């Protein structure tokens, strides 16, 4: 996955998170459904950010960014900049 594809995926996940919160406010989903999906979205976002950081680090080190691989969610969860 290229950097621009990862950034597009991040944007889509953030949009879905905002839409989900709006749907909760409108009463279209209950809080349990919202919380479960938010956890999934956060895990996917953590994976995307981690992959993007790996690609950038490889590029900066003169290595092939395409060798970066997505790590399991449990490994990168709650990873911060």
Secondary structure, DSSP 8 states (H G I E B T S, - for coil): --HHHHHHHHHHHHHHHHHHHHHHHTTSS-HHHHHHHHHHHHHHHHHHHHHHHHHHHHHHTTS-GGG-----HHHHTT---
